[in-house]
Amino acid sequence: MKSKIRVCSSWKSNHDSPLYTLSDQCPICNSPAINSSPAPFGLEDHYGEYRRRILRRKSNQ
Ligand SMILES: [Zn+2]
């Protein structure tokens, strides 16, 4: 089954993290939403958690 989820094509400049949507336009910045390939999903999540952990550590100091 193919995923219909799309990702904001300019999330790198407009959002802190990939913005996923089911429509063909980003609901936040109205940029076109592009098909996301399944591969990056796990990596993005892993990377996001890693970044969040760093942020948490920084705020604790
Ligand atoms: Zn966007």
N, CA, C, O and the ligand as a Tripos MOL2 file, in Angstrom:
@<TRIPOS>MOLECULE
protein
  245   243    62     0     0
PROTEIN
NO_CHARGES

@<TRIPOS>ATOM
      1 N           0.8420   -1.2010    0.0000 N.3       1 MET1
      2 CA          0.0000    0.0000    0.0000 C.3       1 MET1
      3 C           0.8720    1.2450    0.0000 C.2       1 MET1
      4 O           1.7760    1.3980    0.8210 O.2       1 MET1
      5 N           0.5800    2.1130   -0.9280 N.am      2 LYS2
      6 CA          1.3840    3.3400   -1.0190 C.3       2 LYS2
      7 C           0.9140    4.3760   -0.0030 C.2       2 LYS2
      8 O          -0.2790    4.5080    0.2700 O.2       2 LYS2
      9 N           1.8570    5.0870    0.5350 N.am      3 SER3
     10 CA          1.4950    6.1390    1.4840 C.3       3 SER3
     11 C           1.0960    7.3960    0.7300 C.2       3 SER3
     12 O           1.7480    7.7860   -0.2390 O.2       3 SER3
     13 N           0.0290    8.0180    1.1800 N.am      4 LYS4
     14 CA         -0.4180    9.2390    0.5080 C.3       4 LYS4
     15 C           0.0950   10.4730    1.2220 C.2       4 LYS4
     16 O          -0.2510   11.6020    0.8730 O.2       4 LYS4
     17 N           0.9100   10.2440    2.2080 N.am      5 ILE5
     18 CA          1.3560   11.3960    2.9960 C.3       5 ILE5
     19 C           2.3880   12.1970    2.2130 C.2       5 ILE5
     20 O           3.2340   11.6360    1.5170 O.2       5 ILE5
     21 N           2.3050   13.4860    2.3350 N.am      6 ARG6
     22 CA          3.2350   14.3840    1.6460 C.3       6 ARG6
     23 C           3.9310   15.2630    2.6680 C.2       6 ARG6
     24 O           3.5070   15.3940    3.8170 O.2       6 ARG6
     25 N           5.0040   15.8500    2.2080 N.am      7 VAL7
     26 CA          5.7640   16.7010    3.1140 C.3       7 VAL7
     27 C           5.9340   18.0790    2.4860 C.2       7 VAL7
     28 O           6.1100   18.1910    1.2730 O.2       7 VAL7
     29 N           5.8840   19.1100    3.2900 N.am      8 CYS8
     30 CA          6.0610   20.4800    2.8200 C.3       8 CYS8
     31 C           7.3950   20.6060    2.1000 C.2       8 CYS8
     32 O           8.4350   20.2340    2.6440 O.2       8 CYS8
     33 N           7.3690   21.1330    0.8730 N.am      9 SER9
     34 CA          8.5980   21.1600    0.0810 C.3       9 SER9
     35 C           9.6020   22.1860    0.6080 C.2       9 SER9
     36 O          10.7900   22.0960    0.3010 O.2       9 SER9
     37 N           9.1490   23.1400    1.3830 N.am     10 SER10
     38 CA         10.1090   24.1290    1.9130 C.3      10 SER10
     39 C          10.1230   24.1230    3.4330 C.2      10 SER10
     40 O          10.2640   25.1650    4.0720 O.2      10 SER10
     41 N           9.9730   22.9150    4.0080 N.am     11 TRP11
     42 CA          9.9650   22.8670    5.4700 C.3      11 TRP11
     43 C          11.3120   23.2730    6.0500 C.2      11 TRP11
     44 O          11.3860   23.7570    7.1790 O.2      11 TRP11
     45 N          12.3820   23.0740    5.2710 N.am     12 LYS12
     46 CA         13.7070   23.3940    5.8120 C.3      12 LYS12
     47 C          13.8510   24.8780    6.0980 C.2      12 LYS12
     48 O          14.5680   25.2740    7.0170 O.2      12 LYS12
     49 N          13.1620   25.7050    5.3020 N.am     13 SER13
     50 CA         13.2620   27.1450    5.5440 C.3      13 SER13
     51 C          12.0780   27.6670    6.3390 C.2      13 SER13
     52 O          12.1810   28.7060    6.9910 O.2      13 SER13
     53 N          10.9400   26.9510    6.2940 N.am     14 ASN14
     54 CA          9.7380   27.4840    6.9240 C.3      14 ASN14
     55 C           9.3830   26.8330    8.2610 C.2      14 ASN14
     56 O           8.6510   27.4180    9.0590 O.2      14 ASN14
     57 N           9.8970   25.6300    8.5080 N.am     15 HIS15
     58 CA          9.5250   24.9250    9.7330 C.3      15 HIS15
     59 C          10.7570   24.3200   10.3860 C.2      15 HIS15
     60 O          11.7950   24.1370    9.7510 O.2      15 HIS15
     61 N          10.6160   24.0180   11.6540 N.am     16 ASP16
     62 CA         11.7230   23.4120   12.3890 C.3      16 ASP16
     63 C          11.9310   21.9540   12.0150 C.2      16 ASP16
     64 O          13.0440   21.4360   12.1040 O.2      16 ASP16
     65 N          10.8650   21.2970   11.6000 N.am     17 SER17
     66 CA         10.9420   19.8800   11.2870 C.3      17 SER17
     67 C          10.0440   19.6110   10.0860 C.2      17 SER17
     68 O           9.2040   20.4450    9.7500 O.2      17 SER17
     69 N          10.2050   18.4620    9.4340 N.am     18 PRO18
     70 CA          9.3740   18.1620    8.2710 C.3      18 PRO18
     71 C           7.8940   18.2480    8.6070 C.2      18 PRO18
     72 O           7.4380   17.6530    9.5830 O.2      18 PRO18
     73 N           7.1490   18.9830    7.8050 N.am     19 LEU19
     74 CA          5.7330   19.1330    8.0610 C.3      19 LEU19
     75 C           4.9590   18.2390    7.1020 C.2      19 LEU19
     76 O           4.9240   18.4890    5.8970 O.2      19 LEU19
     77 N           4.3430   17.2050    7.6410 N.am     20 TYR20
     78 CA          3.6210   16.2390    6.8230 C.3      20 TYR20
     79 C           2.1590   16.6280    6.7160 C.2      20 TYR20
     80 O           1.5560   17.1260    7.6660 O.2      20 TYR20
     81 N           1.6070   16.3900    5.5440 N.am     21 THR21
     82 CA          0.2070   16.6960    5.3150 C.3      21 THR21
     83 C          -0.3740   15.7030    4.3350 C.2      21 THR21
     84 O           0.3610   15.0530    3.5920 O.2      21 THR21
     85 N          -1.6920   15.5790    4.3290 N.am     22 LEU22
     86 CA         -2.3500   14.6910    3.3710 C.3      22 LEU22
     87 C          -2.8090   15.4580    2.1340 C.2      22 LEU22
     88 O          -3.1710   14.8460    1.1290 O.2      22 LEU22
     89 N          -2.7970   16.7760    2.1950 N.am     23 SER23
     90 CA         -3.1910   17.5640    1.0400 C.3      23 SER23
     91 C          -1.9680   17.8700    0.1860 C.2      23 SER23
     92 O          -0.8460   17.5310    0.5640 O.2      23 SER23
     93 N          -2.1770   18.5090   -0.9640 N.am     24 ASP24
     94 CA         -1.0270   18.7820   -1.8290 C.3      24 ASP24
     95 C          -0.4670   20.1750   -1.5940 C.2      24 ASP24
     96 O           0.3100   20.6900   -2.3980 O.2      24 ASP24
     97 N          -0.8670   20.7770   -0.4870 N.am     25 GLN25
     98 CA         -0.3400   22.0830   -0.1340 C.3      25 GLN25
     99 C          -0.0970   22.1220    1.3660 C.2      25 GLN25
    100 O          -0.8760   21.5750    2.1460 O.2      25 GLN25
    101 N           0.9860   22.7710    1.7620 N.am     26 CYS26
    102 CA          1.2670   22.8740    3.1880 C.3      26 CYS26
    103 C           0.2050   23.7520    3.8500 C.2      26 CYS26
    104 O          -0.0280   24.8710    3.3930 O.2      26 CYS26
    105 N          -0.4430   23.2740    4.9140 N.am     27 PRO27
    106 CA         -1.4930   24.0610    5.5760 C.3      27 PRO27
    107 C          -0.9370   25.2720    6.3120 C.2      27 PRO27
    108 O          -1.6900   26.1900    6.6370 O.2      27 PRO27
    109 N           0.3440   25.2930    6.5770 N.am     28 ILE28
    110 CA          0.9410   26.3890    7.3380 C.3      28 ILE28
    111 C           1.4760   27.4860    6.4270 C.2      28 ILE28
    112 O           1.1390   28.6570    6.5970 O.2      28 ILE28
    113 N           2.3160   27.1070    5.4520 N.am     29 CYS29
    114 CA          2.9830   28.1240    4.6530 C.3      29 CYS29
    115 C           2.5220   28.1150    3.1920 C.2      29 CYS29
    116 O           3.0080   28.9090    2.3870 O.2      29 CYS29
    117 N           1.5800   27.2160    2.8440 N.am     30 ASN30
    118 CA          1.0170   27.1600    1.4970 C.3      30 ASN30
    119 C           2.0290   26.7970    0.4200 C.2      30 ASN30
    120 O           1.7620   26.9830   -0.7670 O.2      30 ASN30
    121 N           3.1800   26.2840    0.8180 N.am     31 SER31
    122 CA          4.1040   25.7620   -0.1830 C.3      31 SER31
    123 C           3.5490   24.4530   -0.7270 C.2      31 SER31
    124 O           2.7820   23.7790   -0.0390 O.2      31 SER31
    125 N           3.9200   24.0810   -1.9450 N.am     32 PRO32
    126 CA          3.4680   22.7870   -2.4510 C.3      32 PRO32
    127 C           4.0020   21.6520   -1.5850 C.2      32 PRO32
    128 O           5.1540   21.6700   -1.1500 O.2      32 PRO32
    129 N           3.1520   20.6760   -1.3480 N.am     33 ALA33
    130 CA          3.5890   19.5000   -0.6020 C.3      33 ALA33
    131 C           4.0090   18.4270   -1.5850 C.2      33 ALA33
    132 O           3.3210   18.1770   -2.5750 O.2      33 ALA33
    133 N           5.1270   17.8010   -1.3150 N.am     34 ILE34
    134 CA          5.6580   16.8010   -2.2410 C.3      34 ILE34
    135 C           5.5890   15.4140   -1.6070 C.2      34 ILE34
    136 O           5.5530   15.2720   -0.3840 O.2      34 ILE34
    137 N           5.5720   14.4080   -2.4550 N.am     35 ASN35
    138 CA          5.5390   13.0380   -1.9560 C.3      35 ASN35
    139 C           6.7740   12.7620   -1.1090 C.2      35 ASN35
    140 O           7.8960   13.0970   -1.4890 O.2      35 ASN35
    141 N           6.5470   12.1570    0.0220 N.am     36 SER36
    142 CA          7.6780   11.7910    0.8630 C.3      36 SER36
    143 C           7.9810   10.3220    0.6290 C.2      36 SER36
    144 O           7.0740    9.4900    0.5910 O.2      36 SER36
    145 N           9.2350   10.0140    0.4750 N.am     37 SER37
    146 CA          9.6110    8.6170    0.3130 C.3      37 SER37
    147 C           9.6550    7.9660    1.6890 C.2      37 SER37
    148 O           9.9450    8.6410    2.6780 O.2      37 SER37
    149 N           9.3750    6.6810    1.7720 N.am     38 PRO38
    150 CA          9.2950    6.0120    3.0650 C.3      38 PRO38
    151 C          10.6180    6.0090    3.8030 C.2      38 PRO38
    152 O          10.6340    6.0260    5.0340 O.2      38 PRO38
    153 N          11.7300    5.9900    3.0810 N.am     39 ALA39
    154 CA         13.0240    5.8320    3.7270 C.3      39 ALA39
    155 C          13.3380    6.9030    4.7710 C.2      39 ALA39
    156 O          13.7480    6.5610    5.8800 O.2      39 ALA39
    157 N          13.1600    8.1900    4.4500 N.am     40 PRO40
    158 CA         13.5680    9.2180    5.4120 C.3      40 PRO40
    159 C          12.8050    9.1720    6.7260 C.2      40 PRO40
    160 O          13.2810    9.6900    7.7360 O.2      40 PRO40
    161 N          11.6280    8.5590    6.7260 N.am     41 PHE41
    162 CA         10.7940    8.6050    7.9290 C.3      41 PHE41
    163 C          11.5430    8.2440    9.1940 C.2      41 PHE41
    164 O          11.6070    9.0330   10.1360 O.2      41 PHE41
    165 N          12.1120    7.0390    9.2110 N.am     42 GLY42
    166 CA         12.8080    6.5760   10.4050 C.3      42 GLY42
    167 C          13.9680    7.4940   10.7600 C.2      42 GLY42
    168 O          14.2090    7.8060   11.9270 O.2      42 GLY42
    169 N          14.6820    7.9180    9.7170 N.am     43 LEU43
    170 CA         15.8280    8.7820    9.9550 C.3      43 LEU43
    171 C          15.3900   10.1070   10.5630 C.2      43 LEU43
    172 O          16.0070   10.5930   11.5110 O.2      43 LEU43
    173 N          14.3400   10.6830   10.0270 N.am     44 GLU44
    174 CA         13.8610   11.9630   10.5430 C.3      44 GLU44
    175 C          13.4930   11.8330   12.0170 C.2      44 GLU44
    176 O          13.8840   12.6500   12.8500 O.2      44 GLU44
    177 N          12.7270   10.7810   12.3130 N.am     45 ASP45
    178 CA         12.3070   10.5760   13.6920 C.3      45 ASP45
    179 C          13.5070   10.4180   14.6130 C.2      45 ASP45
    180 O          13.5830   11.0310   15.6790 O.2      45 ASP45
    181 N          14.4440    9.5800   14.1750 N.am     46 HIS46
    182 CA         15.6250    9.3290   14.9860 C.3      46 HIS46
    183 C          16.3910   10.6320   15.2030 C.2      46 HIS46
    184 O          16.7950   10.9560   16.3200 O.2      46 HIS46
    185 N          16.5770   11.3590   14.1220 N.am     47 TYR47
    186 CA         17.3120   12.6110   14.1960 C.3      47 TYR47
    187 C          16.5820   13.6080   15.0910 C.2      47 TYR47
    188 O          17.2060   14.3170   15.8800 O.2      47 TYR47
    189 N          15.2540   13.6590   14.9640 N.am     48 GLY48
    190 CA         14.4670   14.5760   15.7750 C.3      48 GLY48
    191 C          14.6180   14.2880   17.2540 C.2      48 GLY48
    192 O          14.7330   15.2010   18.0710 O.2      48 GLY48
    193 N          14.6150   13.0070   17.5890 N.am     49 GLU49
    194 CA         14.7520   12.6460   18.9910 C.3      49 GLU49
    195 C          16.1420   13.0230   19.4910 C.2      49 GLU49
    196 O          16.3040   13.5150   20.6080 O.2      49 GLU49
    197 N          17.1300   12.7860   18.6520 N.am     50 TYR50
    198 CA         18.5010   13.1220   19.0090 C.3      50 TYR50
    199 C          18.6210   14.6180   19.2670 C.2      50 TYR50
    200 O          19.2510   15.0510   20.2320 O.2      50 TYR50
    201 N          17.9910   15.4160   18.3630 N.am     51 ARG51
    202 CA         18.0560   16.8660   18.5220 C.3      51 ARG51
    203 C          17.3370   17.3150   19.7750 C.2      51 ARG51
    204 O          17.7990   18.2000   20.4960 O.2      51 ARG51
    205 N          16.1740   16.6780   20.0270 N.am     52 ARG52
    206 CA         15.4060   17.0530   21.2120 C.3      52 ARG52
    207 C          16.2000   16.7500   22.4690 C.2      52 ARG52
    208 O          16.1580   17.5060   23.4390 O.2      52 ARG52
    209 N          16.9320   15.6290   22.4460 N.am     53 ARG53
    210 CA         17.7140   15.2610   23.6160 C.3      53 ARG53
    211 C          18.7980   16.2960   23.8660 C.2      53 ARG53
    212 O          19.0630   16.6660   25.0100 O.2      53 ARG53
    213 N          19.4210   16.7600   22.7970 N.am     54 ILE54
    214 CA         20.4620   17.7770   22.9440 C.3      54 ILE54
    215 C          19.8570   19.0560   23.5040 C.2      54 ILE54
    216 O          20.4210   19.6780   24.4040 O.2      54 ILE54
    217 N          18.7130   19.4430   22.9690 N.am     55 LEU55
    218 CA         18.0550   20.6630   23.4360 C.3      55 LEU55
    219 C          17.7200   20.5590   24.9130 C.2      55 LEU55
    220 O          17.9030   21.5100   25.6730 O.2      55 LEU55
    221 N          17.2230   19.3830   25.3150 N.am     56 ARG56
    222 CA         16.8510   19.1910   26.7100 C.3      56 ARG56
    223 C          18.0850   19.3170   27.5920 C.2      56 ARG56
    224 O          18.0540   19.9340   28.6570 O.2      56 ARG56
    225 N          19.1770   18.7130   27.1170 N.am     57 ARG57
    226 CA         20.3930   18.7630   27.9200 C.3      57 ARG57
    227 C          20.8800   20.1970   28.0690 C.2      57 ARG57
    228 O          21.3430   20.6080   29.1330 O.2      57 ARG57
    229 N          20.7620   20.9570   26.9670 N.am     58 LYS58
    230 CA         21.2110   22.3500   27.0060 C.3      58 LYS58
    231 C          20.3830   23.1630   27.9980 C.2      58 LYS58
    232 O          20.9200   23.9730   28.7540 O.2      58 LYS58
    233 N          19.0640   22.9350   27.9860 N.am     59 SER59
    234 CA         18.2000   23.7380   28.8390 C.3      59 SER59
    235 C          18.3660   23.3570   30.2950 C.2      59 SER59
    236 O          17.9940   24.1210   31.1860 O.2      59 SER59
    237 N          18.9300   22.1620   30.5510 N.am     60 ASN60
    238 CA         19.1160   21.7500   31.9420 C.3      60 ASN60
    239 C          20.3660   22.3560   32.5610 C.2      60 ASN60
    240 O          20.5080   22.4120   33.7820 O.2      60 ASN60
    241 N          21.2580   22.8020   31.7090 N.am     61 GLN61
    242 CA         22.5120   23.3310   32.2420 C.3      61 GLN61
    243 C          22.3670   24.7470   32.7690 C.2      61 GLN61
    244 O          23.3390   25.3290   33.2510 O.2      61 GLN61
    245 ZN          5.1960   24.4670    5.0100 Zn       62 ZN62
@<TRIPOS>BOND
     1     1     2 1
     2     2     3 1
     3     3     4 2
     4     3     5 am
     5     5     6 1
     6     6     7 1
     7     7     8 2
     8     7     9 am
     9     9    10 1
    10    10    11 1
    11    11    12 2
    12    11    13 am
    13    13    14 1
    14    14    15 1
    15    15    16 2
    16    15    17 am
    17    17    18 1
    18    18    19 1
    19    19    20 2
    20    19    21 am
    21    21    22 1
    22    22    23 1
    23    23    24 2
    24    23    25 am
    25    25    26 1
    26    26    27 1
    27    27    28 2
    28    27    29 am
    29    29    30 1
    30    30    31 1
    31    31    32 2
    32    31    33 am
    33    33    34 1
    34    34    35 1
    35    35    36 2
    36    35    37 am
    37    37    38 1
    38    38    39 1
    39    39    40 2
    40    39    41 am
    41    41    42 1
    42    42    43 1
    43    43    44 2
    44    43    45 am
    45    45    46 1
    46    46    47 1
    47    47    48 2
    48    47    49 am
    49    49    50 1
    50    50    51 1
    51    51    52 2
    52    51    53 am
    53    53    54 1
    54    54    55 1
    55    55    56 2
    56    55    57 am
    57    57    58 1
    58    58    59 1
    59    59    60 2
    60    59    61 am
    61    61    62 1
    62    62    63 1
    63    63    64 2
    64    63    65 am
    65    65    66 1
    66    66    67 1
    67    67    68 2
    68    67    69 am
    69    69    70 1
    70    70    71 1
    71    71    72 2
    72    71    73 am
    73    73    74 1
    74    74    75 1
    75    75    76 2
    76    75    77 am
    77    77    78 1
    78    78    79 1
    79    79    80 2
    80    79    81 am
    81    81    82 1
    82    82    83 1
    83    83    84 2
    84    83    85 am
    85    85    86 1
    86    86    87 1
    87    87    88 2
    88    87    89 am
    89    89    90 1
    90    90    91 1
    91    91    92 2
    92    91    93 am
    93    93    94 1
    94    94    95 1
    95    95    96 2
    96    95    97 am
    97    97    98 1
    98    98    99 1
    99    99   100 2
   100    99   101 am
   101   101   102 1
   102   102   103 1
   103   103   104 2
   104   103   105 am
   105   105   106 1
   106   106   107 1
   107   107   108 2
   108   107   109 am
   109   109   110 1
   110   110   111 1
   111   111   112 2
   112   111   113 am
   113   113   114 1
   114   114   115 1
   115   115   116 2
   116   115   117 am
   117   117   118 1
   118   118   119 1
   119   119   120 2
   120   119   121 am
   121   121   122 1
   122   122   123 1
   123   123   124 2
   124   123   125 am
   125   125   126 1
   126   126   127 1
   127   127   128 2
   128   127   129 am
   129   129   130 1
   130   130   131 1
   131   131   132 2
   132   131   133 am
   133   133   134 1
   134   134   135 1
   135   135   136 2
   136   135   137 am
   137   137   138 1
   138   138   139 1
   139   139   140 2
   140   139   141 am
   141   141   142 1
   142   142   143 1
   143   143   144 2
   144   143   145 am
   145   145   146 1
   146   146   147 1
   147   147   148 2
   148   147   149 am
   149   149   150 1
   150   150   151 1
   151   151   152 2
   152   151   153 am
   153   153   154 1
   154   154   155 1
   155   155   156 2
   156   155   157 am
   157   157   158 1
   158   158   159 1
   159   159   160 2
   160   159   161 am
   161   161   162 1
   162   162   163 1
   163   163   164 2
   164   163   165 am
   165   165   166 1
   166   166   167 1
   167   167   168 2
   168   167   169 am
   169   169   170 1
   170   170   171 1
   171   171   172 2
   172   171   173 am
   173   173   174 1
   174   174   175 1
   175   175   176 2
   176   175   177 am
   177   177   178 1
   178   178   179 1
   179   179   180 2
   180   179   181 am
   181   181   182 1
   182   182   183 1
   183   183   184 2
   184   183   185 am
   185   185   186 1
   186   186   187 1
   187   187   188 2
   188   187   189 am
   189   189   190 1
   190   190   191 1
   191   191   192 2
   192   191   193 am
   193   193   194 1
   194   194   195 1
   195   195   196 2
   196   195   197 am
   197   197   198 1
   198   198   199 1
   199   199   200 2
   200   199   201 am
   201   201   202 1
   202   202   203 1
   203   203   204 2
   204   203   205 am
   205   205   206 1
   206   206   207 1
   207   207   208 2
   208   207   209 am
   209   209   210 1
   210   210   211 1
   211   211   212 2
   212   211   213 am
   213   213   214 1
   214   214   215 1
   215   215   216 2
   216   215   217 am
   217   217   218 1
   218   218   219 1
   219   219   220 2
   220   219   221 am
   221   221   222 1
   222   222   223 1
   223   223   224 2
   224   223   225 am
   225   225   226 1
   226   226   227 1
   227   227   228 2
   228   227   229 am
   229   229   230 1
   230   230   231 1
   231   231   232 2
   232   231   233 am
   233   233   234 1
   234   234   235 1
   235   235   236 2
   236   235   237 am
   237   237   238 1
   238   238   239 1
   239   239   240 2
   240   239   241 am
   241   241   242 1
   242   242   243 1
   243   243   244 2
@<TRIPOS>SUBSTRUCTURE
     1 MET1         2 RESIDUE 1 A MET
     2 LYS2         6 RESIDUE 1 A LYS
     3 SER3        10 RESIDUE 1 A SER
     4 LYS4        14 RESIDUE 1 A LYS
     5 ILE5        18 RESIDUE 1 A ILE
     6 ARG6        22 RESIDUE 1 A ARG
     7 VAL7        26 RESIDUE 1 A VAL
     8 CYS8        30 RESIDUE 1 A CYS
     9 SER9        34 RESIDUE 1 A SER
    10 SER10       38 RESIDUE 1 A SER
    11 TRP11       42 RESIDUE 1 A TRP
    12 LYS12       46 RESIDUE 1 A LYS
    13 SER13       50 RESIDUE 1 A SER
    14 ASN14       54 RESIDUE 1 A ASN
    15 HIS15       58 RESIDUE 1 A HIS
    16 ASP16       62 RESIDUE 1 A ASP
    17 SER17       66 RESIDUE 1 A SER
    18 PRO18       70 RESIDUE 1 A PRO
    19 LEU19       74 RESIDUE 1 A LEU
    20 TYR20       78 RESIDUE 1 A TYR
    21 THR21       82 RESIDUE 1 A THR
    22 LEU22       86 RESIDUE 1 A LEU
    23 SER23       90 RESIDUE 1 A SER
    24 ASP24       94 RESIDUE 1 A ASP
    25 GLN25       98 RESIDUE 1 A GLN
    26 CYS26      102 RESIDUE 1 A CYS
    27 PRO27      106 RESIDUE 1 A PRO
    28 ILE28      110 RESIDUE 1 A ILE
    29 CYS29      114 RESIDUE 1 A CYS
    30 ASN30      118 RESIDUE 1 A ASN
    31 SER31      122 RESIDUE 1 A SER
    32 PRO32      126 RESIDUE 1 A PRO
    33 ALA33      130 RESIDUE 1 A ALA
    34 ILE34      134 RESIDUE 1 A ILE
    35 ASN35      138 RESIDUE 1 A ASN
    36 SER36      142 RESIDUE 1 A SER
    37 SER37      146 RESIDUE 1 A SER
    38 PRO38      150 RESIDUE 1 A PRO
    39 ALA39      154 RESIDUE 1 A ALA
    40 PRO40      158 RESIDUE 1 A PRO
    41 PHE41      162 RESIDUE 1 A PHE
    42 GLY42      166 RESIDUE 1 A GLY
    43 LEU43      170 RESIDUE 1 A LEU
    44 GLU44      174 RESIDUE 1 A GLU
    45 ASP45      178 RESIDUE 1 A ASP
    46 HIS46      182 RESIDUE 1 A HIS
    47 TYR47      186 RESIDUE 1 A TYR
    48 GLY48      190 RESIDUE 1 A GLY
    49 GLU49      194 RESIDUE 1 A GLU
    50 TYR50      198 RESIDUE 1 A TYR
    51 ARG51      202 RESIDUE 1 A ARG
    52 ARG52      206 RESIDUE 1 A ARG
    53 ARG53      210 RESIDUE 1 A ARG
    54 ILE54      214 RESIDUE 1 A ILE
    55 LEU55      218 RESIDUE 1 A LEU
    56 ARG56      222 RESIDUE 1 A ARG
    57 ARG57      226 RESIDUE 1 A ARG
    58 LYS58      230 RESIDUE 1 A LYS
    59 SER59      234 RESIDUE 1 A SER
    60 ASN60      238 RESIDUE 1 A ASN
    61 GLN61      242 RESIDUE 1 A GLN
    62 ZN62       245 GROUP 0 **** ****
